[in-house]
Structures are given as C-alpha cells and as structure tokens.
Amino acid sequence: MICDIERLDLSHATSSSTWMSQIDFYTAVAAGSNIALAFLGAIVSVYEKWTKKHRRSILVSFVALGCIGFVAAIDSRVRVLKMTSRL
C-alpha cells in the first residue's frame, strides 16, 4: 500500500482557522507569482502605449515571475513528497 490512511493525521484539515498555517512559504510564493503575472498581463493589455515603450522590462518581468513561480512550485512539491514519503 502506498499510503497508510489510518496513520494520516488529518485533524488540521477540518479546522478552517488553521488552513493558512498549513501553507508553506514556497506554495505562497508560487501563488503570489501567479497573481502578479495575472496583474501584469492585465496592465499590459490595458495600457498599450506604455507597453510599447517598456517592452524589455515587461519581458524581463514576465520571465522572472514565471521562473520564480516555477521554482517555488517545484520546491513545494518536493517538500510535500518528502513529507508524505515519511508516513
């Protein structure tokens, strides 16, 4: 059996006040970078003249935010896999 259900401690999952304490830093960074990418995309689509003048900085911003989110999501997943493999 891959995961022993009887040994899992899911008491924290039922409490709505503690769900934020269960989110690790890298998951929050990955979510934050996705939100920032969405806002940057909205700004680019609304302000066309400004976008044409700042193409390089916009490209760098998209690449940086995308890479940050990608690395944070991978690291968060690795941490979860390590934690669940100990169960």
Residue pairs with C-beta under 8 A, 6 or more apart in sequence:
3 84
3 87
4 87
7 87
8 87
12 18
12 19
12 21
12 22
13 19
13 22
24 76
24 79
26 72
26 73
26 75
26 76
26 79
27 72
27 73
27 76
29 68
29 69
29 72
30 69
30 72
30 73
30 76
33 65
33 66
33 68
33 69
33 72
34 69
36 65
37 62
37 65
37 66
37 69
40 58
40 61
40 62
40 65
43 51
44 51
44 58
51 58
